[in-house]
Amino acid sequence: MELEDRIIIDPEILAGKPILRGTRIPVELLLEILANGWTYEEIFENYPQIGTVDILAALQYAADLLKEEHVYPISQKVIA
């Protein structure tokens, strides 16, 4: 199964938010817990229906969205 096949959008589930196939777990939740420092082991322990391929698919989904993002600089000021 391809990574793209792990993420689905169904208007009948969570108002059409991208979710992991076969679950009601939104991609944004998985990304958020990864950003909060959860290890894969912690994810698997708390969400046994999630596998490594799901984590990789969520990360790829986010990367693909960012690739499509258009950035329009409004100034040359660098924000640190």
N, C-alpha and C positions, 0 to 999 in steps of 0.2 A: 504494500500500500504506500502510495506517495504521501509526502508530508502534507500536501495541499488537500488530500482526502480526509485528513484528521480534523480539519476545521470546517464547520458548516454554519450556514446562516439560514434559519428557519423562522419566518415571521410568527409562527405559532409557539415558539420557545423563547422565553426571555425577551419578548418584543423584537426579535430579530437580531439580537446581539450575537457576535461570533462566539460559538461554543465548541467544546471538544466533542467530536462525534460520539454518540452513545451516552452522553452525560448531559447534565444541565449546568456544567461548569463553564462560565464565560472565560474566554481567553484573557480578558483584562484581569480577572482574579488571579490566574496563574502567573501572569507577568508581575502583578503587584506582590505576590508572595515571594517570587524570585528576587524582586528588587529589595524586599525587606530582609534578604539574607537567608531564606530557607534553603536548606540543602535538598538535593534530590531525595535523599533518604527520608527527610521530614515530610516532603510532599507525598511520597509513596505511603508513608505511615498514616498520614491524615486523609489522604485521598487514594485509596487502594485501586480505584478504577483508572487512575492515571498511570501511564507508562512513559518511559524515556522518549519514545517517538512523539508522544503528545507534547512534552516539554519542548522538544526540538521544533515541532510544528508551530507551536505558539510563538516561539522566538523568530522563526522564519516568517510567519504571518506579520509580526510587528516590523521586521526588517523590510519586507516587501511594501508595507504601507509607507514607511519612511522614505523609501526610494521614490515613491510617487509624489511625495510632498513637494510643493513649490515654495521656495523661500524667497521673499521679497525684502531685501535689506532696506531699512528706513533711515539708517545713519551709519557712519563709519565708527561710531563710538563702540569700544570694546567693553563688554560687561563681564566683570569677574565674579 
